[in-house]
Amino acid sequence: MPVTIYKSSSPDLELAKVDLLTHIFSNPLAIPDSKPLYIDAISSKTRTFGEVKQRTKSLTKGLQDVGVKEGDVVTFFSPNSIDYAINCYAIIGCGATVSPVSSALNPTELRHQLATAESKFIIAHSSLIATARAAAKGTRVERVLQADGQKDESGNDTTETLATNTPPGKLVIIPADRLSTQIAFICFSSGTTGAAKGVITTHANIVANVQQWDAHLVRDLDHNAPLIAFLPMSHIYSLNLHLCTFVHVTTTMIVLSKFDLDVYLSAIQRYKVKDLILVPPVLLALAKDPRVQNYDISSLESIMSGAAPVSVALMQSLETQFKKRYGKTLHCFEAWGMTETS
């Protein structure tokens, strides 16, 4: 069977030969460290770009002190937070691999993913510690660390405390000849049959993908306008964009620990959000839920939907409603991807 190669109409990229943290912290737009990078949608607590880098270095040293080594796999089990990225970056800063998993997993599901990834450590949110400890039994996990708060129930430092109090360490730099084999993430994809599959993403993979997003999406967005990060950061869709691509260009992100339509709409109104990154059920809510009328979302300019198919009719309906209400054009479009293509 003949092979057909489809090429982009855009010019070829010159792929960066650097590791993920070097790339996303490179600050190509020369943004000051004081710019807010992550803002909690409820509390308004903020992590600036400078704080994220500083806390990453401190937590890297803290994790090394508790035994995380190059080549280890560390599972991160948490809902979204303004510190989610810092935990992931610090694991990578140790030369280790992050395996981010859904906060909705039960012990049996989590145990399967721990075994698949061959994880040696789990960092878990306090609300998920009991699940993490139950799942770790019978696996290779050597230690469960708590992510948030000052101390865990045994009096041990959490990763939040380590990020605050530990002197900054040096991030492990991955040499160019290992970028295509050094694993940055093991994310889980449901696939079409059976249990979730672990998908290996190397530093070369994810850096190239960030460059692709830069070329096809980021260049069209206003970097001074914030985005909303409600998609689970354990999923490749959010991980790629909210932990990698938009950190590279230092875009402010409003973080929701879970999706709530009123909180979402309030954040659009409060922060004058221009571009939404969402999934079809949320697009449907924007088109159909009467609560939308209680908020001013006239700042919107574009909506990108991904992770599942969305109908042209639904996108056109929302565009028409927006035009009628605000007299402005809203551009809705669909993105396609897979964990395996990142």
BALONU-271496 format. One record per residue (C-alpha): residue number from 1; z, y, x. Coordinates in nm, 3 decimals. Each point is the difference from the previous one (the first is absolute). Example, Ala and Ser with C-alpha at 12.3 -4.5 7.8 and 13.67 -1.06 7.14 Angstrom:
2
+------+---------+---------+---------+
| zaza |       z |       y |       x |
+------+---------+---------+---------+
|    1 |   0.780 |  -0.450 |   1.230 |
|    2 |  -0.066 |   0.344 |   0.137 |
+------+---------+---------+---------+
This chain:
342
+------+---------+---------+---------+
| zaza |       z |       y |       x |
+------+---------+---------+---------+
|    1 |   0.000 |   0.000 |   0.000 |
|    2 |  -0.103 |   0.334 |   0.151 |
|    3 |   0.277 |   0.248 |   0.084 |
|    4 |  -0.023 |   0.358 |  -0.119 |
|    5 |   0.207 |   0.265 |   0.177 |
|    6 |   0.081 |   0.310 |  -0.202 |
|    7 |   0.072 |   0.310 |   0.209 |
|    8 |   0.178 |   0.316 |  -0.102 |
|    9 |  -0.198 |   0.320 |  -0.036 |
|   10 |   0.270 |   0.166 |   0.212 |
|   11 |  -0.028 |  -0.003 |   0.379 |
|   12 |   0.171 |  -0.275 |   0.200 |
|   13 |   0.360 |   0.065 |   0.105 |
|   14 |   0.115 |   0.000 |   0.359 |
|   15 |   0.308 |  -0.215 |  -0.041 |
|   16 |   0.321 |   0.125 |   0.161 |
|   17 |   0.135 |  -0.233 |   0.268 |
|   18 |   0.368 |   0.071 |  -0.066 |
|   19 |   0.285 |  -0.170 |  -0.184 |
|   20 |   0.097 |   0.099 |  -0.355 |
|   21 |   0.299 |   0.225 |   0.077 |
|   22 |  -0.185 |   0.185 |   0.274 |
|   23 |  -0.285 |   0.063 |  -0.243 |
|   24 |   0.196 |   0.109 |  -0.308 |
|   25 |   0.239 |   0.220 |   0.197 |
|   26 |  -0.284 |   0.166 |   0.195 |
|   27 |   0.001 |   0.302 |  -0.236 |
|   28 |  -0.370 |   0.093 |   0.024 |
|   29 |   0.049 |   0.305 |  -0.226 |
|   30 |   0.284 |   0.139 |   0.215 |
|   31 |   0.243 |   0.010 |  -0.293 |
|   32 |   0.353 |   0.126 |   0.086 |
|   33 |   0.283 |  -0.253 |   0.006 |
|   34 |   0.179 |   0.200 |  -0.270 |
|   35 |  -0.252 |  -0.098 |  -0.269 |
|   36 |   0.148 |  -0.229 |  -0.269 |
|   37 |  -0.161 |  -0.342 |   0.020 |
|   38 |   0.196 |  -0.196 |  -0.264 |
|   39 |   0.188 |   0.158 |  -0.293 |
|   40 |   0.204 |  -0.203 |  -0.250 |
|   41 |  -0.129 |   0.079 |  -0.350 |
|   42 |   0.349 |  -0.017 |  -0.156 |
|   43 |   0.240 |   0.140 |   0.261 |
|   44 |  -0.250 |   0.218 |   0.194 |
|   45 |   0.149 |  -0.140 |   0.323 |
|   46 |  -0.257 |   0.045 |   0.274 |
|   47 |  -0.112 |  -0.150 |   0.328 |
|   48 |  -0.210 |   0.239 |   0.208 |
|   49 |  -0.276 |  -0.117 |   0.234 |
|   50 |   0.230 |   0.067 |   0.295 |
|   51 |   0.289 |  -0.190 |  -0.159 |
|   52 |  -0.220 |  -0.300 |  -0.069 |
|   53 |  -0.106 |  -0.018 |   0.365 |
|   54 |   0.354 |   0.057 |   0.130 |
|   55 |   0.161 |  -0.253 |  -0.237 |
|   56 |  -0.270 |  -0.255 |   0.084 |
|   57 |   0.089 |   0.022 |   0.369 |
|   58 |   0.373 |  -0.026 |  -0.071 |
|   59 |  -0.039 |  -0.295 |  -0.235 |
|   60 |  -0.231 |  -0.171 |   0.248 |
|   61 |   0.281 |   0.010 |   0.256 |
|   62 |   0.252 |  -0.110 |  -0.264 |
|   63 |  -0.210 |  -0.301 |  -0.099 |
|   64 |  -0.053 |  -0.095 |   0.363 |
|   65 |   0.376 |   0.012 |   0.049 |
|   66 |   0.054 |  -0.250 |  -0.286 |
|   67 |  -0.257 |  -0.235 |   0.146 |
|   68 |  -0.346 |   0.085 |  -0.132 |
|   69 |  -0.252 |  -0.080 |   0.275 |
|   70 |  -0.371 |   0.024 |   0.058 |
|   71 |  -0.184 |  -0.263 |  -0.202 |
|   72 |   0.276 |  -0.045 |  -0.261 |
|   73 |  -0.080 |   0.024 |  -0.370 |
|   74 |   0.232 |   0.216 |  -0.212 |
|   75 |  -0.020 |  -0.015 |  -0.378 |
|   76 |   0.064 |   0.330 |  -0.179 |
|   77 |   0.125 |  -0.044 |  -0.356 |
|   78 |   0.049 |   0.331 |  -0.178 |
|   79 |  -0.122 |   0.228 |  -0.276 |
|   80 |  -0.175 |   0.319 |   0.102 |
|   81 |   0.211 |   0.264 |   0.172 |
|   82 |  -0.037 |   0.293 |   0.237 |
|   83 |   0.117 |  -0.236 |   0.276 |
|   84 |  -0.236 |  -0.287 |  -0.079 |
|   85 |  -0.254 |   0.106 |   0.262 |
|   86 |   0.268 |   0.058 |   0.264 |
|   87 |   0.120 |  -0.360 |  -0.029 |
|   88 |  -0.355 |  -0.130 |   0.033 |
|   89 |  -0.085 |   0.228 |   0.292 |
|   90 |   0.318 |  -0.096 |   0.188 |
|   91 |  -0.079 |  -0.370 |  -0.034 |
|   92 |  -0.347 |   0.067 |   0.139 |
|   93 |   0.157 |   0.225 |   0.264 |
|   94 |   0.187 |  -0.309 |   0.127 |
|   95 |  -0.335 |  -0.174 |   0.051 |
|   96 |   0.085 |  -0.218 |  -0.300 |
|   97 |  -0.184 |  -0.067 |  -0.326 |
|   98 |   0.092 |   0.132 |  -0.346 |
|   99 |  -0.026 |  -0.232 |  -0.296 |
|  100 |   0.049 |   0.233 |  -0.300 |
|  101 |   0.077 |  -0.188 |  -0.321 |
|  102 |   0.025 |   0.096 |  -0.365 |
|  103 |   0.343 |   0.108 |  -0.120 |
|  104 |  -0.063 |  -0.202 |  -0.318 |
|  105 |   0.016 |  -0.339 |   0.176 |
|  106 |   0.262 |  -0.258 |  -0.095 |
|  107 |   0.172 |  -0.213 |   0.270 |
|  108 |  -0.250 |  -0.287 |  -0.029 |
|  109 |  -0.300 |   0.230 |   0.031 |
|  110 |   0.156 |   0.190 |   0.288 |
|  111 |   0.093 |  -0.322 |   0.182 |
|  112 |  -0.365 |  -0.109 |  -0.014 |
|  113 |  -0.111 |   0.328 |   0.154 |
|  114 |   0.271 |  -0.010 |   0.268 |
|  115 |  -0.111 |  -0.350 |   0.096 |
|  116 |  -0.369 |   0.091 |  -0.003 |
|  117 |   0.053 |   0.303 |   0.224 |
|  118 |   0.253 |  -0.184 |   0.220 |
|  119 |   0.232 |   0.301 |  -0.026 |
|  120 |   0.303 |   0.027 |   0.230 |
|  121 |   0.159 |   0.300 |  -0.173 |
|  122 |   0.014 |   0.153 |  -0.346 |
|  123 |   0.070 |   0.366 |  -0.067 |
|  124 |   0.092 |   0.028 |  -0.368 |
|  125 |   0.099 |   0.279 |  -0.236 |
|  126 |   0.362 |  -0.022 |  -0.117 |
|  127 |  -0.114 |  -0.088 |  -0.353 |
|  128 |  -0.188 |  -0.300 |   0.143 |
|  129 |   0.246 |  -0.128 |   0.261 |
|  130 |   0.122 |  -0.293 |  -0.211 |
|  131 |  -0.357 |  -0.114 |  -0.061 |
|  132 |  -0.084 |   0.036 |   0.370 |
|  133 |   0.300 |  -0.207 |   0.111 |
|  134 |  -0.070 |  -0.273 |  -0.254 |
|  135 |  -0.365 |  -0.015 |   0.104 |
|  136 |   0.081 |  -0.014 |   0.373 |
|  137 |   0.183 |  -0.332 |  -0.029 |
|  138 |  -0.204 |  -0.277 |   0.158 |
|  139 |  -0.244 |   0.237 |   0.173 |
|  140 |  -0.028 |   0.131 |   0.355 |
|  141 |   0.173 |   0.325 |  -0.093 |
|  142 |   0.280 |   0.081 |   0.245 |
|  143 |   0.137 |   0.316 |  -0.158 |
|  144 |  -0.017 |   0.206 |  -0.319 |
|  145 |   0.041 |   0.375 |   0.049 |
|  146 |   0.063 |   0.252 |  -0.277 |
|  147 |  -0.242 |   0.292 |  -0.016 |
|  148 |   0.192 |   0.273 |  -0.183 |
|  149 |   0.350 |   0.145 |  -0.002 |
|  150 |   0.240 |   0.044 |   0.290 |
|  151 |   0.137 |  -0.356 |   0.034 |
|  152 |  -0.065 |  -0.335 |  -0.164 |
|  153 |   0.278 |  -0.195 |  -0.173 |
|  154 |   0.106 |  -0.151 |   0.335 |
|  155 |   0.024 |   0.338 |   0.169 |
|  156 |  -0.324 |  -0.033 |   0.200 |
|  157 |  -0.228 |   0.297 |   0.057 |
|  158 |  -0.298 |   0.029 |  -0.232 |
|  159 |  -0.345 |   0.096 |   0.124 |
|  160 |   0.058 |   0.343 |  -0.156 |
|  161 |   0.309 |   0.041 |   0.222 |
|  162 |  -0.181 |  -0.131 |   0.307 |
|  163 |  -0.282 |   0.249 |  -0.061 |
|  164 |   0.256 |   0.280 |  -0.024 |
|  165 |   0.238 |  -0.081 |   0.284 |
|  166 |  -0.187 |  -0.199 |   0.265 |
|  167 |  -0.144 |   0.191 |   0.297 |
|  168 |  -0.381 |  -0.008 |  -0.018 |
|  169 |  -0.177 |  -0.278 |   0.184 |
|  170 |  -0.355 |  -0.043 |   0.119 |
|  171 |  -0.263 |  -0.144 |  -0.231 |
|  172 |  -0.181 |  -0.306 |   0.134 |
|  173 |  -0.358 |   0.096 |   0.081 |
|  174 |  -0.249 |  -0.278 |  -0.065 |
|  175 |  -0.264 |  -0.018 |   0.278 |
|  176 |  -0.366 |   0.025 |  -0.098 |
|  177 |  -0.075 |  -0.363 |   0.082 |
|  178 |   0.260 |  -0.119 |  -0.255 |
|  179 |  -0.082 |   0.229 |  -0.293 |
|  180 |  -0.218 |  -0.258 |  -0.173 |
|  181 |   0.260 |  -0.277 |   0.030 |
|  182 |   0.333 |   0.186 |  -0.030 |
|  183 |   0.110 |  -0.034 |  -0.362 |
|  184 |   0.124 |   0.318 |  -0.169 |
|  185 |   0.048 |  -0.132 |  -0.355 |
|  186 |   0.015 |  -0.326 |  -0.189 |
|  187 |  -0.057 |   0.102 |  -0.362 |
|  188 |  -0.015 |  -0.241 |  -0.288 |
|  189 |  -0.297 |  -0.039 |  -0.230 |
|  190 |   0.015 |  -0.204 |  -0.319 |
|  191 |  -0.361 |  -0.110 |   0.042 |
|  192 |  -0.126 |  -0.199 |  -0.297 |
|  193 |   0.196 |  -0.325 |   0.018 |
|  194 |   0.337 |  -0.131 |   0.111 |
|  195 |   0.279 |   0.182 |   0.180 |
|  196 |  -0.042 |   0.336 |   0.174 |
|  197 |  -0.192 |  -0.008 |   0.326 |
|  198 |   0.103 |   0.184 |   0.315 |
|  199 |  -0.276 |   0.223 |   0.135 |
|  200 |   0.004 |   0.101 |   0.367 |
|  201 |  -0.091 |   0.360 |   0.079 |
|  202 |  -0.022 |   0.096 |   0.368 |
|  203 |   0.041 |   0.344 |   0.153 |
|  204 |  -0.377 |   0.019 |   0.048 |
|  205 |  -0.055 |  -0.093 |  -0.367 |
|  206 |   0.228 |   0.263 |  -0.147 |
|  207 |  -0.097 |   0.282 |   0.237 |
|  208 |  -0.368 |  -0.061 |  -0.080 |
|  209 |   0.079 |   0.002 |  -0.371 |
|  210 |   0.187 |   0.331 |   0.036 |
|  211 |  -0.307 |   0.142 |   0.169 |
|  212 |  -0.215 |  -0.124 |  -0.288 |
|  213 |   0.229 |   0.167 |  -0.255 |
|  214 |  -0.008 |   0.318 |   0.209 |
|  215 |  -0.378 |   0.000 |  -0.016 |
|  216 |  -0.042 |  -0.085 |  -0.371 |
|  217 |   0.303 |   0.142 |  -0.182 |
|  218 |   0.230 |   0.215 |   0.205 |
|  219 |  -0.265 |   0.252 |   0.102 |
|  220 |  -0.052 |   0.087 |  -0.367 |
|  221 |   0.368 |   0.069 |  -0.076 |
|  222 |   0.206 |   0.316 |   0.041 |
|  223 |   0.257 |  -0.086 |   0.268 |
|  224 |   0.227 |   0.279 |  -0.124 |
|  225 |   0.031 |  -0.166 |  -0.341 |
|  226 |   0.253 |  -0.284 |  -0.034 |
|  227 |  -0.071 |  -0.350 |  -0.127 |
|  228 |   0.221 |  -0.229 |  -0.208 |
|  229 |   0.098 |  -0.338 |   0.145 |
|  230 |   0.110 |  -0.230 |  -0.282 |
|  231 |  -0.207 |  -0.308 |   0.083 |
|  232 |   0.220 |  -0.265 |   0.167 |
|  233 |  -0.005 |   0.071 |   0.372 |
|  234 |   0.014 |  -0.375 |   0.062 |
|  235 |  -0.353 |  -0.027 |  -0.143 |
|  236 |  -0.293 |   0.061 |   0.232 |
|  237 |  -0.140 |   0.276 |  -0.227 |
|  238 |   0.306 |   0.223 |   0.042 |
|  239 |   0.089 |  -0.122 |   0.348 |
|  240 |  -0.343 |   0.091 |   0.129 |
|  241 |  -0.010 |   0.343 |  -0.161 |
|  242 |   0.361 |   0.121 |  -0.031 |
|  243 |   0.135 |  -0.153 |   0.323 |
|  244 |  -0.304 |   0.031 |   0.224 |
|  245 |  -0.297 |   0.214 |  -0.107 |
|  246 |   0.183 |   0.299 |  -0.148 |
|  247 |   0.264 |  -0.003 |   0.272 |
|  248 |  -0.282 |   0.035 |   0.252 |
|  249 |  -0.099 |   0.330 |  -0.165 |
|  250 |   0.361 |   0.090 |  -0.090 |
|  251 |  -0.045 |   0.030 |  -0.376 |
|  252 |   0.320 |   0.054 |  -0.198 |
|  253 |   0.076 |  -0.296 |  -0.229 |
|  254 |   0.229 |   0.003 |  -0.303 |
|  255 |   0.167 |  -0.343 |  -0.016 |
|  256 |   0.091 |  -0.188 |  -0.318 |
|  257 |   0.216 |  -0.309 |   0.051 |
|  258 |  -0.157 |  -0.141 |  -0.316 |
|  259 |  -0.255 |   0.126 |  -0.249 |
|  260 |   0.125 |   0.214 |  -0.286 |
|  261 |  -0.261 |   0.197 |  -0.195 |
|  262 |   0.220 |   0.303 |  -0.068 |
|  263 |   0.113 |   0.023 |   0.362 |
|  264 |  -0.363 |  -0.040 |   0.108 |
|  265 |  -0.129 |   0.272 |  -0.231 |
|  266 |   0.288 |   0.228 |   0.094 |
|  267 |  -0.086 |  -0.041 |   0.369 |
|  268 |  -0.366 |   0.087 |  -0.065 |
|  269 |   0.110 |   0.315 |  -0.183 |
|  270 |   0.272 |   0.102 |   0.248 |
|  271 |  -0.194 |  -0.057 |   0.322 |
|  272 |  -0.345 |   0.104 |  -0.130 |
|  273 |  -0.151 |  -0.330 |   0.105 |
|  274 |  -0.379 |   0.005 |   0.027 |
|  275 |  -0.089 |  -0.364 |   0.068 |
|  276 |   0.144 |  -0.318 |  -0.148 |
|  277 |  -0.011 |  -0.347 |   0.153 |
|  278 |   0.082 |  -0.255 |  -0.269 |
|  279 |  -0.077 |  -0.327 |  -0.178 |
|  280 |  -0.173 |  -0.062 |  -0.337 |
|  281 |   0.316 |  -0.024 |  -0.217 |
|  282 |   0.104 |   0.348 |   0.113 |
|  283 |  -0.350 |   0.134 |  -0.060 |
|  284 |   0.023 |  -0.146 |  -0.350 |
|  285 |   0.337 |   0.171 |  -0.054 |
|  286 |  -0.144 |   0.335 |   0.105 |
|  287 |  -0.278 |  -0.045 |  -0.254 |
|  288 |   0.205 |  -0.141 |  -0.289 |
|  289 |   0.372 |   0.079 |   0.024 |
|  290 |   0.105 |   0.302 |  -0.214 |
|  291 |   0.263 |   0.101 |   0.258 |
|  292 |  -0.279 |   0.134 |   0.221 |
|  293 |  -0.027 |   0.298 |  -0.237 |
|  294 |   0.355 |   0.107 |   0.093 |
|  295 |  -0.099 |   0.082 |   0.358 |
|  296 |  -0.237 |   0.239 |   0.174 |
|  297 |  -0.222 |  -0.215 |   0.221 |
|  298 |  -0.276 |   0.257 |   0.032 |
|  299 |   0.027 |  -0.006 |   0.381 |
|  300 |  -0.178 |  -0.337 |   0.010 |
|  301 |  -0.345 |  -0.022 |   0.153 |
|  302 |  -0.057 |  -0.371 |   0.065 |
|  303 |   0.136 |  -0.344 |  -0.085 |
|  304 |  -0.065 |  -0.313 |   0.204 |
|  305 |   0.077 |  -0.334 |  -0.164 |
|  306 |   0.021 |  -0.325 |   0.193 |
|  307 |   0.155 |  -0.350 |   0.020 |
|  308 |  -0.170 |  -0.116 |  -0.324 |
|  309 |  -0.316 |   0.085 |  -0.194 |
|  310 |  -0.008 |   0.304 |  -0.226 |
|  311 |  -0.269 |   0.073 |  -0.258 |
|  312 |  -0.242 |   0.289 |   0.026 |
|  313 |   0.076 |   0.081 |  -0.364 |
|  314 |   0.371 |   0.049 |   0.072 |
|  315 |  -0.069 |   0.228 |   0.296 |
|  316 |  -0.248 |   0.204 |  -0.203 |
|  317 |   0.247 |   0.027 |  -0.288 |
|  318 |   0.265 |   0.147 |   0.229 |
|  319 |  -0.250 |   0.239 |   0.157 |
|  320 |  -0.107 |   0.118 |  -0.345 |
|  321 |   0.359 |   0.052 |  -0.117 |
|  322 |   0.083 |   0.195 |   0.314 |
|  323 |  -0.306 |   0.223 |  -0.039 |
|  324 |   0.088 |   0.071 |  -0.363 |
|  325 |   0.365 |   0.081 |   0.076 |
|  326 |  -0.037 |   0.203 |   0.319 |
|  327 |  -0.367 |   0.101 |   0.019 |
|  328 |  -0.018 |  -0.163 |   0.345 |
|  329 |  -0.187 |  -0.296 |   0.146 |
|  330 |   0.203 |  -0.305 |   0.097 |
|  331 |  -0.178 |  -0.258 |   0.215 |
|  332 |   0.111 |  -0.363 |  -0.053 |
|  333 |  -0.126 |  -0.273 |   0.229 |
|  334 |   0.075 |  -0.358 |   0.096 |
|  335 |   0.081 |  -0.152 |   0.338 |
|  336 |  -0.036 |  -0.366 |   0.091 |
|  337 |   0.188 |  -0.192 |   0.265 |
|  338 |   0.203 |  -0.308 |   0.085 |
|  339 |   0.296 |  -0.073 |   0.223 |
|  340 |  -0.240 |  -0.217 |   0.197 |
|  341 |  -0.243 |   0.290 |   0.067 |
|  342 |   0.258 |   0.228 |   0.156 |
+------+---------+---------+---------+
